[in-house]
Amino acid sequence: MKANPVATRITHAREFAGFSKAEFARRMAVSAPTVTNWEADKIRPDTDNLSQIAVLCGVSFEWLATGRGGMRFDTPSVREPTKEYEALPADESCLLTIYRKLPAARRRALLTFLESWT
């Protein structure tokens, strides 16, 4: 029987964190056979246990549960744009702050007004 990817990721996360099965079980407050069964895909940990595994091992919950994204938090799954961002000038920043505080109807009215000036 081929190991389930979740089971494989649990093993990988535990080993990445440097835990033996016994230490991992102790920290998870489960029995060592439970950890063995998770890693052998005989039983599946519930969402709460997966969340606890992610925190304990310092890995991303999304990666652990689904395999999507980077394993570690410092491994971005989406690349950041390389273009440097410029800070807004003070007057534009002030306008944006005021705009964000307005209700939707007033935002639309302000945009209509400003568009009439261009």
Secondary structure, 3 states (H helix, E strand, C coil): CCCCHHHHHHHHHHHHHCCCHHHHHHHHCCCHHHHHHHHCCCCCCCHHHHHHHHHHHCCCHHHHHHCCCCCCCCCCCCCCCCCCCCCCCHHHHHHHHHHHHCCHHHHHHHHHHHHHCC
